[in-house]
């Protein structure tokens, strides 16, 4: 999976869950503007090659007045045959849509519209 900081972002923290298990956390800021990590997906008996994902995060942007503004973002969907794919974490519609996609294969992910109810702000 790869994730990159958009030009209007100050920082971003994203968490990826596959089949209910946290498999990766990304922290982006001015020093780390892009991150990537391999994600292993367990082959669960009877599950086939489709895996549920949930993408959760907090994105801090600078608004038009110049003040920091935090957006909680989330998205979910199904990864189809994820082995060998490179999924990018993407945001659209003024950070109201957060999802995974493989730019080389649009059939690799089914995005389920709406925010995920599985995301909760992390406690540190």
C-alpha positions as semicolon CSV with decimal commas, in nm:
position;residue;x (nm);y (nm);z (nm)
1;X;0,000;0,000;0,000
2;X;0,116;0,354;-0,071
3;X;0,000;0,683;0,073
4;X;0,107;1,037;-0,008
5;X;0,044;1,375;0,152
6;X;-0,170;1,606;-0,063
7;X;-0,044;1,960;-0,115
8;X;-0,310;2,114;0,110
9;X;-0,243;1,868;0,394
10;X;-0,039;1,956;0,701
11;X;-0,037;1,598;0,828
12;X;-0,215;1,266;0,798
13;X;-0,249;0,951;1,004
14;X;-0,412;0,656;0,826
15;X;-0,486;0,305;0,951
16;X;-0,567;0,010;0,726
17;X;-0,770;-0,286;0,851
18;X;-0,813;-0,600;0,641
19;X;-1,070;-0,856;0,750
20;X;-1,094;-0,676;1,086
21;X;-0,720;-0,680;1,162
22;X;-0,500;-0,369;1,172
23;X;-0,233;-0,430;0,906
24;X;-0,069;-0,089;0,870
25;X;-0,045;0,267;1,001
26;X;0,087;0,559;0,797
27;X;0,202;0,894;0,941
28;X;0,265;1,172;0,691
29;X;0,388;1,528;0,746
30;X;0,630;1,774;0,588
31;X;0,926;1,543;0,660
32;X;0,754;1,224;0,543
33;X;0,538;1,311;0,243
34;X;0,499;0,958;0,110
35;X;0,504;0,614;0,267
36;X;0,464;0,260;0,145
37;X;0,453;-0,079;0,309
38;X;0,384;-0,432;0,198
39;X;0,061;-0,571;0,337
40;X;0,021;-0,945;0,372
41;X;-0,336;-1,071;0,348
42;X;-0,402;-1,401;0,520
43;X;-0,567;-1,669;0,310
44;X;-0,855;-1,757;0,540
45;X;-1,025;-2,088;0,463
46;X;-1,359;-2,039;0,293
47;X;-1,301;-1,666;0,237
48;X;-1,185;-1,696;-0,121
49;X;-0,992;-1,411;-0,278
50;X;-1,214;-1,123;-0,158
51;X;-1,111;-0,934;0,157
52;X;-1,296;-0,657;0,341
53;X;-1,095;-0,344;0,410
54;X;-1,155;-0,039;0,626
55;X;-0,941;0,273;0,590
56;X;-0,951;0,518;0,882
57;X;-0,766;0,842;0,934
58;X;-0,729;1,196;1,050
59;X;-0,615;1,453;0,796
60;X;-0,512;1,803;0,904
61;X;-0,535;2,069;0,635
62;X;-0,487;2,444;0,629
63;X;-0,826;2,602;0,552
64;X;-0,886;2,914;0,341
65;X;-0,836;3,137;0,648
66;X;-0,498;2,972;0,711
67;X;-0,604;2,788;1,026
68;X;-0,549;2,413;1,077
69;X;-0,861;2,203;1,028
70;X;-0,889;1,832;1,117
71;X;-1,098;1,598;0,904
72;X;-1,178;1,248;1,029
73;X;-1,193;1,029;0,721
74;X;-1,292;0,671;0,661
75;X;-1,388;0,437;0,386
76;X;-1,444;0,070;0,323
77;X;-1,471;-0,181;0,047
78;X;-1,362;-0,515;-0,088
79;X;-1,019;-0,605;-0,225
80;X;-1,035;-0,864;-0,502
81;X;-0,736;-1,093;-0,541
82;X;-0,503;-0,843;-0,368
83;X;-0,182;-1,039;-0,419
84;X;0,051;-0,847;-0,652
85;X;-0,152;-0,525;-0,647
86;X;-0,027;-0,188;-0,524
87;X;-0,316;-0,008;-0,358
88;X;-0,305;0,368;-0,307
89;X;-0,493;0,548;-0,029
90;X;-0,685;0,827;-0,202
91;X;-0,914;1,108;-0,095
92;X;-1,172;1,304;-0,292
93;X;-1,467;1,538;-0,251
94;X;-1,292;1,771;-0,005
95;X;-1,167;1,477;0,205
96;X;-1,519;1,334;0,248
97;X;-1,432;1,025;0,041
98;X;-1,138;0,808;0,153
99;X;-1,069;0,481;-0,026
100;X;-0,819;0,237;-0,174
101;X;-0,760;0,194;-0,545
102;X;-0,515;0,026;-0,780
103;X;-0,469;0,282;-1,059
104;X;-0,363;0,005;-1,300
105;X;-0,664;-0,219;-1,231
106;X;-1,001;-0,059;-1,146
107;X;-1,157;-0,404;-1,092
108;X;-0,926;-0,481;-0,798
109;X;-1,139;-0,285;-0,547
110;X;-1,510;-0,237;-0,488
111;X;-1,562;0,081;-0,289
112;X;-1,861;0,081;-0,056
113;X;-2,004;0,434;-0,039
114;X;-2,025;0,623;0,288
115;X;-1,815;0,646;0,599
116;X;-1,717;0,334;0,788
117;X;-1,876;0,288;1,129
118;X;-1,575;0,069;1,220
119;X;-1,342;0,367;1,265
120;X;-1,279;0,528;1,599
121;X;-1,019;0,791;1,677
122;X;-0,709;0,622;1,817
123;X;-0,631;0,664;2,185
124;X;-0,269;0,735;2,273
